[in-house]
Amino acid sequence: MNYSRNSIFVLFILLFCVLPLAAQSQDVIVYYNPENFCGWPANEGIWSWGNEIVVGFNLGDYLYNPDGHSHDPSVPLQTIQARSTDGGETWTVEYPEAFANDKPYESAHGHINFTHPDFAMKLRYRRLCYSYNRGQSWFGPFELPKMDQVGIRSRTDYMVNSQCEALFFVPVDKPDGKPDRCMAFKTSNGGGTFEFLSYMSPCPPLEVGDGDYTTMPATVKVAERTYISALRQRRASQNNVKWMDIYRSEDNCKTWQFLSNPVRGQWNPASLIKLADGRICLTYGWRGVPQGIRAKLSSDNCQTWSDEIILRDDGKSWDLGYPRSVQRPDGKVVTVYYFTTDEKPEQHIAATIWQP
């Protein structure tokens, strides 16, 4: 068989350039038990201090369901967390008492120090917990005010600005109790009081239809007064179209403007982080075929995006994703999500360690 010089050169490029890039991605198991269903890290939060990473997720009893989530609905879901002290290579599981569904609210604790070096804060619906020891123990839960909303569906999305000030980005409900839109609010006195700032995008009018809403923001701060958030969009009244939008505020979250549309066609919440080199990294689950985990990068604060990066394409079903990502000191990104494969069909928590 004869090879031209051009074909040999192409083969050389594939061997010495493409293959090393593929080898930079590593998949690890965070938690797997065939008796359990695990899900939704995006709902419960991720925190990191150098190579120490803590991620929250939900745990239930596995019960196969071809039409929905494969957990036994008669058994309440737990919220637990996993910890890695080696940059996501290995993990141990922890069961914080403050995350228990039946734990009552505690009375007001006073001023929270948001800039404590080992600080972490967790938000879920109207429950707020915080830690000063990297999640080894948690204060709370404390009750968030309703902020004149019908209901609040908080996930852990917040930005710390000072010892006393933090901004929160949360989905809220329509009058009928169903999801609607996202809002921003803040505290300037360590959680003593809270102030409404804005709705984060032109929300679908309440009369548009059932299943039309904007939800699950993922927010980064890119300048002193500038914030960018990825919003998960759905319009059931428009053939159930689903996509992801990016909105930007340049006035400390008082107003927001549409910026870009990085993902269309599949519905999964994003994780948005600012990398050490200034780029923005977007990670998300892909529930189309082939199912998996994907990423995009932006070098201009989310105005334009790179081609899609396939982190995984070996998912067994649509029921996966909800990632959260952090960057390690060595520059690699650790993306944590729930997943299912032919080898491990029960939904479990996994992570991909990759070089952006």
PyMOL commands that set and color helices and strands:
alter all, ss='L'
color gray80, all
select helices_A, chain A and resi 5-23+41-44+97-99+236-238
alter helices_A, ss='H'
color red, helices_A
select strands_A, chain A and resi 26-31+36-39+46-49+52-61+78-84+92-94+120-124+127-131+139-143+158-160+166-173+179-187+195-199+212-221+227-235+241-249+257-264+270-274+280-286+292-298+309-312+321-327+333-339+348-354
alter strands_A, ss='S'
color yellow, strands_A
deselect
rebuild
show_as cartoon
